[in-house]
Amino acid sequence: MQVNTVLLTVDVSADHDRTELFSEAARLGETGARIVVLTVVPEMYLATATDPTGTVAKMEEHAKAQLESVIAKSQLAGSETRVGYGPVAGVILDVAEEIGADKILIHARRPGPASYALGSVASRVANHAKASVLVIRDR
């Protein structure tokens, strides 16, 4: 199956090894696939609709800067980047559909008690995505 567009999801708030995730994206990029790198600021961190101090804009700038810093240190420098806001799995699914992603690459942490009770973002994305999903787990 030819992969034309890849959505690479990156949690810039987490400190984990992204080597395998980025290597897979780079491999797909070498075949000519468009790589779109997305980070999502969870809605629980969003300011309310009334935002006189510009908190949301500041958070967007900060997340974008973090994402670009992570990308600059990888073999994916120059990739298209996006910052989304809201329920993480929902934003990932929406962006994947918007860009016509053939494949979604997502990192998954070791499950904790909350993951067992609520389910993980990776699980929700894998269960609801129209595209193929590659989940890369922490070792």
C-alpha positions, 0 to 999 in steps of 0.5 A: 500500500502506497502511503502518501500522507503521514500524521505524526503525533508528538506529545511535547509535554512528555519526556520520552524517547521518540527515536523509533517514532521519528525513524518510522516517519523519516522512512515513510518520508523517504518514499515520498510521503508528506509528513505532518507533525501534530501536537495537541494541547489538551482542552483541560489546559485551555482558558475559557472563551473569555481570554483577556490575557491572551492565554490561548495564544501564548499556549499556542506559541509555546507548543509550536516552539516546543514542537519545532525544537523537537523536530529540529533535533530530528531527521524530520527538520522541514516537515509541516507542523501543526498545533491543535487544541481540545480532546487529544484523540478527537483532534488527532482524528479530525486532523488525520481526516482533514489532511487525508492521512493514510497512516497515523504514527502515535506514541503510547506510554505504559498504561497506568491506572487512569488508562485502564479506567478511561482508555488511552489516547492511542487506543481511542485513535487506533479504534476510531481512525479511518487510516492505518495506525502504528502505535509505538510503545515505550520499552 
